[in-house]
Amino acid sequence: MALEFEKPIEELEAKIAELEGFAASSGVDLSGELQVLRERLAQLKHETFSNLSRWERVQLARAPGRPTTLDVIQAIMTDFVELSGDRTFGEDAAMVGGLARFEGSTVVVVGHQKGRDTKENIRRNFAMPHPEGYRKAMRLMDLADRFGRPFIAFIDTPGAYPGVSAEERGQAWIIAQSIQRMGRLRVPAIAVVLGEGGSGGALAIGVGNRVLIMENAWYSVISPESCAAILWRDAREAPKAAEALKLTAADLLALGVVDRVIPEPDGGAHRNPKAALDHLRAALSQTLAELAPLGPEALLEDRYRRFRGLGRFEEG
């Protein structure tokens, strides 16, 4: 289903497809008309996607068909062995992870997992982990340290699950523990924001030596809807909140919150997942190569300096 600002593009694409079908079935030469429409489509796409508002980018980050953590692992990694459970309470399908090979080297990978339909989203709890999901992530961090393998985290969550069951099991405490544990990793750690990066639920696996973000992803202390509900008591003010939060990839790069923006094809990653994943593969490869020469102590110091440097200001 097209987003509101994508509808003119979808209508023009449908018109082109209709004319192509008519030309093929009737034998009428419509190449001139089709060329004009294709040029108009290219221009419309450029105008639309080069001038997106922050709220429109939030919508793209949530678009159905956007690559999920498991999509990324299956596309750019091999020999993935998923590990389940936290060895304390149970399994959390909202967080996935395990061992995989990336460009010939073994890595430990973890990430939030959204569903492709309503049934799977319910099973995955809409990518909102309970405490056991973060304990699973910490278990994998321990594994990365034990075997000296790079740790890669894929972030895509509206936030940690805020329900009673999660609070009963210590949600806030376990998120703090996860942040602390990732900060102590003695191996290269990379965090990639694939779509949504909501609050502590994202930061819990976001303490990387390098933080990368997809071009149309967002990363913020709160979602626009929740922010609007608090400030204006109306979630419909989400577009205004998105502008105030400065949560897009370009904003975050300018603020130094992220280190690199991974480009997406025109229309977003959901329109051309292969092209988006090719860019992601290249960015991961280059980032791992940058961190490879650093030893355990240097990696700790690098990560410490990176996060201590956030939020700098000058007094006027």
Secondary structure, 3 states (H helix, E strand, C coil): CCCHHHHHHHHHHHHHHHHHHHHHHHCCCCHHHHHHHHHHHHHHHHHHHCCCCHHHHHHHHCCCCCCCHHHHHHHHCEEEEECCCCCCCCCCCCEEEEEEEECCEEEEEEEECCCCCHHHHHHCHHHCCCHHHHHHHHHHHHHHHHHCCCEEEEEEECCCCCCHHHHHCCHHHHHHHHHHHHHCCCCCEEEEEEEEEEHHHHHCCCCCCEEEEECCCEEECCCHHHHHHHHCCCHHHHHHHHHHHCCEHHHHHHHCCCCEEECCCCCCCCCCHHHHHHHHHHHHHHHHHHHCCCCHHHHHHHHHHHHHCCCCCCCC
